[in-house]
Amino acid sequence: MEKVRVAEFISKELNPYVHPLYLLPLLSARYHQPLHSTLLCILVLSGVPLTLHTLLRTLHLTDSDVSESPKRILILTVTLLTYLLLYLYLRSYTKILSYVMGTYTLVTAGVTLLTLLDRISIHVTSTVVPAYLLYVLGPRELSYLLYTLTPLVAWSRYVLRKHTLRQLVEGFLTAQLLSYLAHLLLW
């Protein structure tokens, strides 16, 4: 029983919406990015999917994990479109934030397509993307911390029976490979 409580805590505290809240201010301060662009990225990366998720839950159209594939596809598609629009807006004047948005856009596109086939772990995916971005942009020590936390997040989702081992590995590999592809294409 204690194991489940620990897993619930990890899953709740390291949810997909939390990572942009530290990643973007950190990178923006490090690279002197415009405040309005940073806030816009936070709003889009965390606010849009969280608002959609909350709205669907409030209307009793989904559960807390968005278990049903059509609802996941809806949230991912709307999120993907807003990510893409912000990437297109930012790419003309800020390399760092447009790179971050481009990476999230590419990974979200891959997750959306794979969700048509299987329910990969967005918790794991959302932990790996900022880990990769911090590995590239620094500070690398935080990247190593996030990569260390990723198995903990995966363990929590497995213990809570939200994902199979295969779905957790798919989440990790999708985020890692598509983040690397984004780096090759956008950096």
C-alpha positions as CSV (number, residue, x, y, z in Angstrom):
1,M,0.0,0.0,0.0
2,E,2.9,2.4,0.8
3,K,4.3,1.7,-2.6
4,V,1.1,2.8,-4.3
5,R,1.1,6.1,-2.3
6,V,4.7,6.8,-3.3
7,A,3.8,6.1,-6.9
8,E,0.8,8.3,-6.8
9,F,2.9,11.2,-5.3
10,I,5.5,10.8,-8.1
11,S,3.0,10.6,-10.8
12,K,1.1,13.6,-9.5
13,E,4.1,15.8,-8.9
14,L,6.0,15.0,-12.1
15,N,3.0,15.3,-14.3
16,P,3.3,16.4,-18.0
17,Y,2.2,20.0,-17.2
18,V,4.9,20.8,-14.7
19,H,8.1,20.6,-16.7
20,P,7.8,23.8,-18.8
21,L,7.3,25.7,-15.5
22,Y,11.0,25.3,-14.6
23,L,12.5,24.6,-18.1
24,L,11.5,27.8,-19.8
25,P,12.4,30.3,-17.1
26,L,15.7,28.5,-16.7
27,L,16.6,28.6,-20.4
28,S,15.2,32.1,-20.8
29,A,17.4,33.4,-18.0
30,R,20.5,31.5,-19.3
31,Y,20.1,32.8,-22.8
32,H,18.4,36.2,-22.1
33,Q,15.2,35.4,-23.9
34,P,12.3,38.0,-24.1
35,L,10.0,37.7,-21.1
36,H,6.8,37.9,-23.2
37,S,8.0,35.0,-25.4
38,T,8.9,33.0,-22.3
39,L,5.5,33.5,-20.7
40,L,3.8,32.7,-24.0
41,C,5.7,29.4,-24.3
42,I,4.8,28.5,-20.7
43,L,1.2,29.3,-21.4
44,V,1.1,27.2,-24.5
45,L,3.2,24.3,-23.3
46,S,1.5,23.9,-19.9
47,G,-1.7,25.9,-20.1
48,V,-3.2,24.6,-23.3
49,P,-3.1,20.9,-22.6
50,L,-3.9,21.4,-18.9
51,T,-7.0,23.6,-19.8
52,L,-8.2,21.0,-22.3
53,H,-7.7,18.1,-19.9
54,T,-9.5,20.0,-17.1
55,L,-12.4,21.0,-19.4
56,L,-12.9,17.4,-20.5
57,R,-12.7,16.2,-16.9
58,T,-15.1,18.9,-15.7
59,L,-17.6,17.9,-18.4
60,H,-17.1,14.2,-17.3
61,L,-15.9,13.3,-20.8
62,T,-12.7,11.7,-19.6
63,D,-10.9,10.5,-16.5
64,S,-7.8,11.9,-14.8
65,D,-5.5,9.9,-17.1
66,V,-7.3,10.5,-20.3
67,S,-7.5,6.7,-20.8
68,E,-9.7,6.8,-23.9
69,S,-7.8,7.1,-27.1
70,P,-10.2,9.5,-28.9
71,K,-9.9,12.0,-26.0
72,R,-6.2,11.7,-26.0
73,I,-6.0,12.3,-29.7
74,L,-8.2,15.4,-29.3
75,I,-6.0,16.9,-26.6
76,L,-2.8,16.0,-28.4
77,T,-4.1,17.4,-31.8
78,V,-5.2,20.7,-30.4
79,T,-1.9,20.9,-28.4
80,L,0.1,20.0,-31.4
81,L,-1.5,22.8,-33.5
82,T,-0.9,25.4,-30.8
83,Y,2.7,24.3,-30.4
84,L,3.2,24.5,-34.2
85,L,1.7,28.0,-34.4
86,L,3.9,29.3,-31.6
87,Y,7.0,27.6,-33.2
88,L,6.2,29.4,-36.5
89,Y,5.8,32.7,-34.6
90,L,9.0,32.4,-32.6
91,R,11.4,31.1,-35.3
92,S,11.9,34.4,-36.9
93,Y,13.4,36.1,-33.8
94,T,14.4,33.7,-31.0
95,K,16.5,30.7,-31.7
96,I,16.4,29.1,-28.2
97,L,12.6,29.3,-27.7
98,S,11.8,28.4,-31.2
99,Y,14.1,25.4,-30.9
100,V,12.3,24.4,-27.6
101,M,8.9,24.8,-29.3
102,G,10.0,23.0,-32.4
103,T,11.2,20.1,-30.3
104,Y,7.9,19.9,-28.4
105,T,6.0,20.1,-31.7
106,L,7.9,17.3,-33.3
107,V,7.7,15.0,-30.2
108,T,4.0,15.8,-29.8
109,A,3.4,15.0,-33.5
110,G,5.1,11.6,-33.0
111,V,3.2,10.9,-29.7
112,T,-0.1,11.8,-31.5
113,L,0.6,9.4,-34.3
114,L,1.7,6.6,-32.0
115,T,-1.4,7.1,-29.8
116,L,-3.4,5.9,-32.8
117,L,-1.7,2.5,-32.3
118,D,-1.0,2.4,-28.5
119,R,-1.3,4.4,-25.3
120,I,2.3,5.4,-24.8
121,S,3.3,7.1,-21.6
122,I,3.0,10.9,-21.9
123,H,4.4,11.2,-18.3
124,V,7.6,9.5,-19.4
125,T,7.7,11.4,-22.7
126,S,7.2,14.7,-20.9
127,T,10.1,14.0,-18.6
128,V,12.5,13.0,-21.4
129,V,12.0,16.0,-23.6
130,P,13.2,18.6,-21.1
131,A,16.0,16.3,-20.1
132,Y,17.2,16.2,-23.7
133,L,16.8,20.0,-24.1
134,L,18.8,20.6,-20.9
135,Y,21.4,18.2,-22.2
136,V,21.8,20.2,-25.3
137,L,21.3,23.7,-23.9
138,G,22.5,23.2,-20.3
139,P,22.9,23.1,-17.5
140,R,23.7,19.4,-18.1
141,E,23.5,18.6,-14.3
142,L,19.8,19.2,-14.5
143,S,19.5,17.0,-17.5
144,Y,21.2,14.2,-15.7
145,L,18.8,14.7,-12.8
146,L,15.8,14.5,-15.1
147,Y,17.1,11.4,-16.9
148,T,17.6,9.9,-13.4
149,L,14.0,10.7,-12.5
150,T,12.6,9.2,-15.7
151,P,12.7,5.6,-14.5
152,L,11.0,6.7,-11.3
153,V,8.2,8.3,-13.3
154,A,8.0,5.1,-15.4
155,W,7.9,3.0,-12.2
156,S,5.1,5.1,-10.8
157,R,3.0,4.7,-13.9
158,Y,3.6,0.9,-13.9
159,V,2.8,0.5,-10.2
160,L,-0.4,2.4,-10.7
161,R,-1.2,0.1,-13.6
162,K,-1.6,3.1,-16.0
163,H,0.8,1.6,-18.6
164,T,2.5,-1.6,-19.6
165,L,6.3,-1.9,-19.7
166,R,6.1,-1.6,-23.5
167,Q,4.2,1.6,-23.4
168,L,6.7,3.1,-20.9
169,V,9.6,2.1,-23.2
170,E,7.8,3.5,-26.2
171,G,7.3,6.8,-24.4
172,F,11.0,7.0,-23.6
173,L,12.2,6.0,-27.0
174,T,9.7,8.3,-28.8
175,A,10.8,11.3,-26.8
176,Q,14.5,10.6,-27.1
177,L,14.6,9.8,-30.8
178,L,12.3,12.6,-31.8
179,S,14.1,15.1,-29.6
180,Y,17.3,14.1,-31.4
181,L,15.7,14.4,-34.8
182,A,14.4,17.9,-33.8
183,H,18.0,18.8,-32.9
184,L,19.3,17.7,-36.3
185,L,16.6,19.6,-38.1
186,L,16.3,22.7,-36.0
187,W,19.6,23.5,-34.3
